[in-house]
Every structure is written in structure tokens, then in C-alpha cells.
């Protein structure tokens, strides 16, 4: 697996796992909120997705790659800023975090495919 595919898989796929399953309207079931919290803020060994992303991004940079990942990072920063409200299950925050998570997945998947 290339470093780009690993980033798309280890971060992109998993941050969007629960986010893709939120209902289009109405309340978000507590079980999905819990899954979203785990996906965003305890992705690997209790690390938030942003920390896992930073680690994998640093590996790319060490390899001499010049990843254009600022947009992904911006989405993850926005997700981190919503953490408390998401953990409380606030609908607007949950939905905003899910949108950011899906954008992270889309960006990382596109970058991995472009480098395949």
C-alpha cells in the first residue's frame, strides 16, 4: 500500500465511516453519535483523527513528497473545534463534523487515486 493509499485508508475511510450513515433529517441516533465520536476523536489508540493525519503527513514529507493537504487539515481542525458539541450530541455540530469528515475522505481518496 502506498503512503497515499494508507492515508486515504487509515484516515479518510475511517473518519467518514459513521458520517456516511447519518440520516438525512431528524435526530441522529445516539449510537451513530457515539460511533462518530470514536471515528473522529479516538481513531487509533485513542488519538484523534487529526493526530493520525499529522503523523502520516509527516511520513510523506520525510519521503520528499510535497503533499497538498492543507484543505484536509482545515477540515480536521474544524472537526476538532466541534469536539465538545459533538460529544454532547448537538445536532448542528454532529452534522457539521460529519460533512467535514466526508470531505476529508473525498479529498484523500482523490489524492490517492491521482498518485496511483
C-alpha positions in Angstrom: 0.0 0.0 0.0 1.4 3.4 -1.0 1.7 6.1 1.7 -1.1 8.0 -0.1 -3.4 4.9 -0.1 -2.5 4.4 3.6 -3.5 8.0 4.4 -6.8 7.6 2.4 -7.5 4.3 4.2 -6.3 4.9 7.7 -7.8 8.4 8.0 -10.2 9.0 5.1 -12.1 5.8 5.2 -12.4 5.7 9.0 -13.3 9.3 9.7 -16.3 9.0 7.3 -17.4 5.6 8.4 -20.2 6.7 10.7 -20.6 10.1 9.0 -21.8 8.5 5.8 -24.6 6.8 7.7 -26.3 9.8 9.4 -29.9 10.1 8.5 -30.7 13.0 6.1 -33.1 14.5 8.5 -34.4 14.1 12.0 -32.4 13.3 15.1 -29.2 11.5 14.8 -29.4 8.2 16.8 -27.1 8.2 19.9 -25.4 5.0 18.6 -24.3 6.9 15.5 -23.1 9.9 17.5 -21.0 7.5 19.6 -19.6 5.9 16.5 -18.8 9.3 15.0 -17.1 10.4 18.3 -14.9 7.3 18.1 -14.1 7.8 14.4 -13.2 11.4 14.8 -11.6 11.6 18.3 -10.3 8.1 19.1 -9.3 6.9 15.6 -6.2 4.9 16.6 -5.2 4.1 20.1 -7.3 6.9 21.4 -5.7 9.5 19.1 -7.9 12.0 17.3 -8.1 11.7 13.5 -6.1 15.0 13.2 -3.2 13.4 15.1 -3.2 10.3 12.9 -3.3 12.5 9.9 -0.4 14.6 11.1 1.7 11.5 11.7 1.0 10.1 8.2 1.5 13.5 6.6 4.9 13.8 8.3 5.9 10.4 6.8 5.0 11.7 3.4 7.1 14.8 3.9 10.0 12.7 5.2 9.9 10.8 1.9 10.3 14.0 0.0 6.7 14.2 -1.1 5.1 17.6 -1.1 1.6 16.8 -0.1 -1.0 19.4 -0.8 -3.1 18.6 2.2 -4.0 22.0 3.6 -7.7 21.5 2.7 -7.8 18.2 4.6 -6.0 19.7 7.5 -8.5 22.6 7.6 -11.4 20.1 7.7 -9.7 18.2 10.6 -9.1 21.5 12.5 -12.8 22.3 12.1 -13.7 18.8 13.4 -11.5 19.3 16.4 -13.1 22.6 17.2 -16.5 20.9 17.3 -15.4 18.1 19.6 -17.2 19.2 22.8 -20.5 19.9 21.0 -20.3 16.6 19.0 -19.7 14.7 22.2 -22.8 16.3 23.7 -24.7 15.2 20.6 -25.7 18.7 19.5 -27.3 18.1 16.1 -25.8 21.0 14.2 -22.3 20.1 15.4 -22.7 16.4 14.7 -23.9 17.2 11.1 -21.1 19.8 10.5 -18.5 17.3 11.7 -19.9 14.6 9.5 -19.8 16.9 6.5 -16.2 17.7 7.2 -15.4 14.0 7.7 -16.9 13.2 4.3 -14.9 16.0 2.7 -11.7 14.5 4.3 -12.5 11.1 2.8 -13.2 12.6 -0.6 -10.1 14.7 -0.7 -7.8 11.9 0.5 -9.3 9.4 -1.9 -8.9 11.8 -4.9 -5.2 12.4 -3.9 -4.5 8.7 -3.5 -6.1 7.9 -6.9 -4.2 10.7 -8.6 -0.9 9.2 -7.3 -1.8 5.5 -8.1 
